[in-house]
């Protein structure tokens, strides 16, 4: 029988190095909590705990038993086979090739209130249900007092002393404007969404930055869009003292569009086909005129 290797806890090694690179070598067996992602011909887990969500561990193929957790958190055992060059490395974000061994745990799906109460803070859960509504947007009211265009949203913020600097994403979805505000209080933090579960329960999800956006979607062009009422979604909020929150770029997947979103999608497709048809007609007309000449 082969020798059983010691299992290294990713976060414990990170803490022991006091912020230095948690360097892993070929043959290291690691327990890691992270987000599972899939690409065309490979998959990977990216660390999702501690002060830095950075290290990524790449596998040669997709992992069949993890298919239901694409884009979602889990805890797994993996073995490092060497350093990886799958993506450009930034700052202290380290990458490794690895072999997947086993799943240790996955988040509770549609947990009861008692199960949520018994979870430690910063635990993730998964809710799979119908997006019912969102609360009155305190973030929108807050933004209306700043010099930003309508449709902007809070992308992040940091506080020092009595000032808070906000990163505001403008309506184009790409430009970020930074604005410092004196003593803003918590007026931007009271947004929320309601998810209707299959057993009839309604779960409130806090949305500190005003909205949540799709990270994956079953139909094109819905990615990065906000949920519509009636959309069937799957999300992975984190437990905080204030409740379950979507505080960043957490998984938010559109599983089935609402009737309104589907009608909008069909309308957009029809418009696109009409535009292509008109362009084709113009090209055909141009080709015919050249033949006449």
N, C-alpha and C positions, 0 to 999 in steps of 0.2 A: 504493500500500500504506500502511496505517496505521502510525503509529509504535509500535514495540514498547515497552511500559511496563516500567519496572524492577520486579522482583519483590521485595517486602519480606518478610523473614523475621520472623514474629511474635515469636519468642523473642529474636531479636537486637535488635529495636526495644525490647522490654520491658527487656532488660538495659542498653541504651544510655541509657534514661531513668531508670535507677537507682531503680526502684520507683514512678515516677510513672505517670500514665495513658498507656498506649501508644495514643494517639489516632490513629485512622485517618479519612481523609477520602474523600469521594466520588471514585471513580476509582482509589483505591489497589488494587494487585494484591498479594495476600498469599499466602505459603506458610505453612500452618498444620498442626500435628499436633493432632488432637482426636478427640472422640467424635461419631459421626454419630447423630442422633436423628430420628424421624419423629412427627408429629402428624397429625390428620385432614386438614388442608388445607395444611400447610407442613412443612418440615424444617429442621434447623439443625446446625451443627458447633460444639461447645464446646471451647475450648482445653484441652489435656491435657498441658501441659509447663510447666516452670519453677516458680517459687515460688508461682504463683497460677493455678489452673485457673478462669478466669472469663469472658473475653470470648466472646460467642456471636455467630455469624453466621447469619442467617436467610435461607432461600430460599422463594420463593413456592409452590413445589410440591415433591413428593417427587422424589428423584433416582433414576430407574430403575436405573442402573448401580451404585448403592450399596445396593440392596435387601438384599443378602446381608450387609451390614455394619451393619445397623440396631442401634444400641446398642454398636457396637464401634469401636475406634480405626482411624484412617487418616491419611494426609498428603495434602493437597489444595491446589490453587491456586484462589483465589476472588477476585472483584472487589467491592469495597465500593460500594454505591449510596446509602448514607446511614445515619443513625442509626435504630434500631428501637425500637418500643414494644410488642413482642410479649409481654414479661413485665415484672413489676415489677423494677426494678433495685435491687440491694443493694450498699452500700459501693462498692468499686472494680470491680464487675462491669459491664462495658460491653457494649452490644448494638448490632449493626449489621445492616442489610439488605444482602444480597449476591447475586451471580450466581455459580453454580458453574461452573468452567471445566474442571478435569481432576483425576484422581487421580494423585498422584505415587508413592505407595507404600501398601501395606497390610501388616499383619503376616504373618509366615510362619504357615501353618496346619499343625498337627501336625508341627513341624520335628523333624529328627533331633537326636541329642545333639551331634554335631559342629556342626550349624548353630546350635544354642543356644550352644555354647561360643564361637563366632565373633561373636556379637552383643555390642554394647556394653552396659554396665550400664544399667538403667532402660528397656531395650527391651521392648516387649510382643510376645507371641506369642499365637496362638489355638489352643486344643485343642478338638477336637470328638470326643467319645467317651462311654463309659458310666462313670458314677460308680460306683466299685467299693467303696470303703470310706473311713473316716476314722480317723485315729490316736486313741489314748486321749487324752481331752481333758484336757491339762494345765491349760488355762484353767478348766475346771470344778473341778478340784482347787484351783486358786488361789482361785477365787471362793467355794468352800465355807468358806474361812477368813475371809471378809468378811461384814459384816452386810447381806446382800442375799438376796432370796428365790431359791429353787431355780428354774432356768430363765433366770436373768439372764445377760447376756453382755457381754464387753468391747467397747465401741464405739469407744474411742480412748484415747490416753494421751500425757502429756508429762512430761519429766523435767527437774528443776532441782536441781543439787547432788546430795544423796543421796536426795532424795525423788522419787517418781513419783506424779502425780495421774492416776487412772483415771476415764474416763467409762463408767459401767455402765448399759447399757440393761436396764430391768426387763422381766419377762415380758409386760407389756401392750403392749410394742413401741413405746411412745411416751415414757414417763417415763425420764429420764436422771439418774442419781445420781452425784455426783463424790466420790471417796474418795482421800485422800492416803495413800501407803504408804511407809514407810522401807525403803530398800535391798531392793526386791523381787526383784532379780536378773532372770533371764530365764525364770522358771518358767512364765510365761503364754504363751510363744512357741513351744512345741514341737508344736502341733497341725498336722495335715496331712491332705490328702485324696489319694486315688489315682484317676486317670483311666485307663481301659482304652481304647486306641486301636484302630482297625480292623485295624492290622497286628500286633496282639498285644502291643505295648509298653505298659508301665505307667508312667505319669508321676506323680511325686510333686509335689504343690503345697503349699507352706507356707501355713498359715493363722494368722498372728500373733494375730488377734483371736478365734480359736476356731472360727469357722464362716464359711461363705459362704452368701449368700442369693440367691434368684432376683431379678433385676432385670426379667426378662420371662419369660412362660410361655405355652405353647400352650393350657393349660386355666385357667379362672378359679380364683381363690382360691389359686393356687400361688405367686403373686408375693409376695416377702418371706419365703417358706418356705425351709427348708434342703433340700438334695438328699437323696433317698432312694437307697439302693443299687439299681442297675439303671436309674436315670433316664438318658436320653440328654441330655447337656448340652453347651453351648458356652461356654467361658470365655476371658478374656483376661488371664492373669497377667503380671506384670512381673518382669524378671530383676534379681536382687540378688546380692550376694556369697554369701549363704546359700542361694541357689537361686531357683526361680520361686515368687513369692508373690502371694497375693490380699490386699492390704494395706488396702483400703478398699471403696468402693462400685463395684468393677470390674464389667464386664459378666459376667453369669452367667445364661444363657438355658436354660430347659427346652424342649427340642425334642420329646421324646417321653417320656411318663411311664412309670415302671416299672409292673409288674402290681399291686404293692401300692398305689402311689399312685393308679392308675386305679380299683382297687376302692374305695379310700377316697373318691375323688371321686364315683363312682356311688352309694355309700352316702349321702353328704352330699346329693346331688341328690334321691335317693328320699325322704330325711327331709324335705327342704325341700318337695317336692311333697305329702307326707303332711300337713305342717303347713298348707300352703295349702288343701288339700282340707278339713281339719277346720275351718279358719276360714270357708271358703265355706259349709260345711254349717250352721255356727252362724248366719251371716248369712241364709241361706235360711230357717232355722227362725224367726229373729227376724221376717223379712218376712212369713212365713206367719201367725204369731201376731197380727201387726198387722192382717192382712186379716180374720182371724176376729173380732177385737175390733170 
